[in-house]
Every structure is written in C-alpha cells, then in structure tokens.
Amino acid sequence: MIMSYGGDLLEVALLIVFSRSGSPTPVARTPGDSVSAWAAPAADGEAAINPRNPCRGCTRLVSIAVMARILFDTATTINGWIADTDNSLAWLFAVDGGEHPDDGLIPTGLGAQVEGSTTYEWVLAETDILAHPEKWADFHGDRPTFVFTTRALPTPEGADVRFVRGSVSEVLPAIREAAGDGDIWVVGGGDLAGQFLDAGALDRIALSIAPVALDGGAPLLPRRLESDRLRLVSAVAHGQFARLIYDVLPGKRAVPK
Ligand SMILES: NC(=O)c1ccc[n+]([C@@H]2O[C@H](COP(=O)([O-])OP(=O)(O)OC[C@H]3O[C@@H](n4cnc5c(N)ncnc54)[C@H](OP(=O)(O)O)[C@@H]3O)[C@@H](O)[C@H]2O)c1
C-alpha cells in the first residue's frame, strides 16, 4: 500500500484503513480501492489516520491507494478445464458469446497481464501475431505482459512483453511496478495462478463458466483451496455463461500438488 502524506511519499504496510462511513472502527478494504483521510502525525512519527474531517489533531489530507489487486480471471468448463488436451479453446468459441465475450466477462482497470508460456504461445499461434503484430493490441492493449518461461521465445514487434522466470515472490515487485495503480490479470494457466496463490499473491478469482464438460486438458486451479479461503462476491448470468467472482481470503498457504 502506498500512502501519500502531505506531498511526501511514504510506503507503509498498513493492513487496515478506516471506512468512509465515519465509523471509528478500522475495516479491511479490498486491494485496488483508494480512500482519502485526515491524518495527524502520532508521537511515534507514524501517521494516525481518520477518514472523518475534521478530527482532533488532524492537519493534513492524505490519500491512500491500496495495492493493485491480482486477479485470476478465466473461462472454464463446468468441470474445471480451461483448455482441452490439445490446448485448444474450440469448445469455448463454440459457445454463443464465447468468441466475442460480453464486456462483463472481461476484467477492466488493468495495469499488467501475466501468463505462462503455453498461454503466450497459444496467443501467438492462434492469430499469427508474429506476422501481424498489430493484432497484439486487440487482446493486450499497451499493457505490459509478463510471460513466465525458462525458454527464449519470440516477441511480436512493438509489443511490451517481459519474460520472467522463477518464484512469483521474486518477480512480483517488477510486475507491481509495471502495473502501477492498475490491477494485475493472471490470464493463466491454472498452475501459474496456483503459484500466485502459493505466494499469498492472489486477491480474486473470476470464472466465466461455459456450458461445456471436457474429459481432460489444462486444469483450472490444481490446488486445494477450501471455503475458508473463498468469499463469493457475485454470481451473474451472462448469456450462456455463469460469472462467479470470489475474493481470496488470507490463510495458510495452499500446498502445491
Ligand atoms: N479458458 C481460458 O480462458 C484460458 C485462459 C488462459 C489459458 N488458457 C489455455 O490453458 C492452457 C494453459 O496451459 P498450461 O497449463 O500449460 O499453463 P501456462 O501457465 O500457460 O504455461 C505453463 C508453462 O509456463 C512456464 N512456467 C510456468 N511457471 C513458471 C515459472 N515459475 N518460471 C518459469 N517458467 C514458468 C513453463 O514453461 P517453459 O519454461 O517450458 O516455457 C510451463 O510449462 C493453454 O492452452 C492456454 O491457451 C485458457
């Protein structure tokens, strides 16, 4: 979380901020939110924050931006596959609205995308992007895309692609810096999303569930994650798709399979 205080920039690790409602009780806020609050320097030099204005001793307006959220947002079958055994998404594109999804099925407010090399190579191959680099922007805009890989892979001309490898916690600071205030979209695959989960760096899981079952393929999330870690935010029908959004709650780290 970054707090701007009286023109200075302080990086502080506040886990709670105060609600705008005027309640003096600290409440947890979702990463990605931002609030303004009145603050007074406390005796120990740290800022005491209160959203109410005025408050005793509060002299400066501070703005608090909670760190960008990290989202795993994907289409999936009803039985938990995000690609078939040939890494094909033909089953998804065959669904009404699957090829040109509703706006409500695509995350917004993004600052960066993250994907594994299988997903990246699928994107390159599917639309022949190396020969037609202008198509890159259709899916990625001008956002930086971080591709996890141990190999040397090609980059479409002009695309902001950054190849990374190793543990999520080591790479995450660079991803956060590139994303700025925007959210970070973990596009897939499922194990990469699981690596973010293992690192305690997954805030939200958004699923667009297609009316399809497959008999194998790329798994949605090969981790054990129980109900104490997931809070349902919304469940909405979008044509043939069911859109489920869950916040991921902090807890014991999930154990990789
Ligand atoms: N339904 C949807 O909306 C949706 C969304 C996303 C993806 N997909 C599809 O789902 C499938 C996912 O494939 P996948 O499960 O193989 O996953 P992937 O995450 O796309 O790629 C996995 C590969 O990424 C590299 N990698 C992963 N973690 C790494 C790390 N920490 N450091 C370095 N390299 C790392 C490794 O390859 P190398 O080191 O060998 O390069 C690994 O084999 C793809 O077919 C994709 O197109 C579907």
The ligand as a Gaussian input file, in Angstrom:
#p B3LYP/6-31G(d) Opt

LIG

0 1
 N      -10.041000     -20.754000     -20.864000
 C       -9.320000     -19.659000     -20.804000
 O       -9.850000     -18.551000     -20.683000
 C       -7.810000     -19.782000     -20.799000
 C       -7.053000     -18.780000     -20.167000
 C       -5.685000     -18.924000     -20.162000
 C       -5.089000     -20.003000     -20.757000
 N       -5.851000     -20.935000     -21.377000
 C       -5.236000     -22.102000     -22.009000
 O       -4.962000     -23.022000     -20.973000
 C       -3.752000     -23.711000     -21.254000
 C       -2.821000     -23.471000     -20.078000
 O       -1.647000     -24.142000     -20.306000
 P       -0.640000     -24.550000     -19.108000
 O       -1.409000     -25.191000     -18.032000
 O        0.490000     -25.273000     -19.746000
 O       -0.143000     -23.199000     -18.481000
 P        0.719000     -21.908000     -18.793000
 O        0.782000     -21.276000     -17.473000
 O        0.161000     -21.106000     -19.902000
 O        2.179000     -22.395000     -19.242000
 C        2.928000     -23.224000     -18.415000
 C        4.400000     -23.038000     -18.757000
 O        4.853000     -21.754000     -18.311000
 C        6.203000     -21.836000     -17.871000
 N        6.241000     -21.518000     -16.449000
 C        5.241000     -21.643000     -15.541000
 N        5.642000     -21.215000     -14.336000
 C        6.928000     -20.809000     -14.482000
 C        7.898000     -20.244000     -13.594000
 N        7.608000     -20.026000     -12.303000
 N        9.114000     -19.911000     -14.091000
 C        9.408000     -20.122000     -15.402000
 N        8.550000     -20.644000     -16.280000
 C        7.315000     -20.986000     -15.813000
 C        6.657000     -23.273000     -18.134000
 O        7.101000     -23.397000     -19.483000
 P        8.579000     -23.208000     -20.101000
 O        9.527000     -22.894000     -19.009000
 O        8.859000     -24.501000     -20.766000
 O        8.415000     -22.115000     -21.119000
 C        5.328000     -24.022000     -18.058000
 O        5.350000     -25.261000     -18.729000
 C       -3.225000     -23.140000     -22.565000
 O       -3.630000     -23.983000     -23.616000
 C       -3.929000     -21.806000     -22.697000
 O       -4.118000     -21.405000     -24.031000
 C       -7.198000     -20.860000     -21.388000

